């Protein structure tokens, strides 16, 4: 059986949702310019991404894996 959502619960959830972007804001200003000279950029470091990067390296291509 689920319990009813009280007004206090709803207000607490709303307040938490407002605070979340404020916590992330300092990280947004901490970016750096980066330049990479690679043949291929692989998006995702899962099994397929790492496998693709290994095969590309075997074929002589330079690659950058981003997670």
Residue pairs with C-beta under 8 A, 6 or more apart in sequence:
36 64
37 62
38 62
38 63
38 64
39 56
39 61
39 62
39 63
40 56
40 61
40 62
40 63
40 64
41 63
41 64
41 66
42 49
42 52
42 53
42 56
42 63
42 64
42 65
42 66
43 49
43 66
44 65
44 66
44 67
45 65
45 66
45 67
49 65
50 65
52 63
53 63
53 65
56 63
57 63
